[in-house]
């Protein structure tokens, strides 16, 4: 055990001290955060000042649209749309808003632009025009605004799962996306680090140090030491990524995008009272369920300790299982180019689980989801997608989770046992292309 | 005789062939033991069994009288024929790691390594990566890694291959010194010259069987026939005529002009005196010497005997 510990230490330290590890660990979150921030920034923020010329055929109904921080409205009195469009290229106007005479009936107006305005700018203009149109209609039908708000219905259909105990819980499909994210992380990490185990084995075999080491420790200790050492490296990287990425995103959110969540800021932007602004803010939130920046979305509804706990369990289980296979593949070849023939059967189930996990998101309790989350080769990815919707009532049955975890443990024990047999023979075999038949002999006769 | 390592009836079977067939060997302490045999004879299989990398399918091994067990690994040092180290790791770090795997504490390992690094004058390399060293330098590190834990039994598989003559001599001297200090050495090789130079005892493995064993002196004595080489001055035809039926002229080499050297094999009941009596009247004898076969000859003779035996 002591010697296995020495091997784990070496495998861990050698990799953690590598420049490439430090680079990926610290640059990774920066890149992820920068990418996410950029996407959000571009979709939320509009740094171009818009100068909108309004051509109002219902004049003067639209002559008092209030300017916002980056939109300035100008009323084109006595101008027709043809003149206005002509003006667009010979002035600093960025858009022409055309209000047709029949706007109350058609509910359509046109915005001509030189450069595509962002969706948020369009939304602001849309809201303002909509408000005026509503006002026109209210007057036409002689309805008060209060009565209108009373009548206006924002209907919601809640789909609710009914369980034996009579308790009800909402089936949270959105949560499956959190599971999908964790499943994808497991897929990437098993691949990335499983290959590292394989490379490590090939390195030791090809530079022949393995023959010296196994006169001090058992081949099994060497293999397990390597697998555990690399697993710890990957967990280190994962945790650092989580911490760094969330740190950076929090920082970005609390500085650059502060206005987006602040009702006061929204009030200023859209010229409404803070009460209505709070409503708008809530609505923003509802519309953008998967917006990472959203404080009330699935990120906050997710049971993080459970998810991270299960992630670590399934990652370790899956990693032990797959990296044992990767180690066996590494031991059976002389160099990395020879690994091709053995890689496909190893990577196939993993990739299959990953590819099918989007269908599990759609139907987390269907037969595909069930079987993939029970079979140890696919359960690390499939089960994480499923557990995100919850466990027990409203989620997946507890027995399925227990069975899946137990089978994963059994699965990795069996895989490690088989891999160790191949490994033991393979590391001492040189200069010979090994066939599947031979691998089978190594397993059976050892 | 109390031996450090006893190998009793060891066999090893692979799916397609037998690597070792009922091999018995006894290695005396404080000796250099030459394990000889052509490539593929089973030497490496035997060495791996002694190192407990693999187990025997039949038979048993005893280390200092105890059945060979995993904890004996720390008393054994092994230099494989195909050798290497972690290329990207620093020399000192790597040696320390391997020493700890052998069961040394960190401080013990440091002390021992310091001593060896000074002896080989490589203290300055401690923080260099292996791939920054020349091949010869790597070999030195490799040797240190083999002996740093002061093993009682040192197993060297083709230790001189890959070393330049200077380093080979350094290693040879070090092996002899280790024997002086009480280490037993098993030296596996097919290089017969090095065997004659430094081995005390030998065993010959051929086609997975042991076909010869003993001290070099005994083996040579036993294998040397009634053969003599005579240096003389005179007519070599006259010399040949002087020989009688119980003396066979094997070969004659001319040294210069009428000086020759002939090898004669005598019948078992004849002595050198009989030979001298016969030839003195005809030629001027300059010298007479008993012919002892080289290890190479013994090796080849023994192998030929086995092959003939197989054919009969």
Interface residues (C-beta under 8 A of the other chain):
Chain A: X3 X6 X7 X10 X14 X203 X204 X207 X208 X209 X211 X212 X213 X214 X215 X216 X217 X218 X428 X430 X441 X445
Chain B: X15 X48 X51 X52 X53 X54 X70 X73 X74 X76 X78 X80 X82 X83 X84 X85 X86 X87 X88 X89 X97 X98 X100 X101 X102 X103 X145 X146
